[in-house]
Amino acid sequence: QLQLAESGGNLVQPGGSLRLSCSASGFHWDYYAIGWFRQAPGKERERVSCIGSGGDTSYADSVKGRFTISRDSARKTVYLQMNSLKPEDTAVYYCAAAWVCSDYRSMDHWGKGTLVTVSS
């Protein structure tokens, strides 16, 4: 029903910026909430940010003020603008979809992930 694909991951220096993209295909994508999750080696997957079908947004405390999530309906794409990146932001970043924003265990559709490495 819904397929997601992430892009934009890269190697970036601390303090730098990246924009991740989550492109959707399938029907009724705009009825889904889309979240960004990340998983660093040896750590549990955590929610970074989420945007609901109505445009409401949420952020993990660790990224508030630095990351911004947005939707582009025409392109069927959700973006995660990441500024002031820190080494602890290093992780594989996934986008995921569900009817409402939830923790990772409750998300229904997942992309394959894109690697973000923050290092000098």
Summary of the structure (lengths in Angstrom):
residues: 120
radius of gyration: 13.2
end to end distance: 40.7
largest distance: 41.6
contacts: 367
relative contact order: 0.32
helix: 8%
strand: 50%
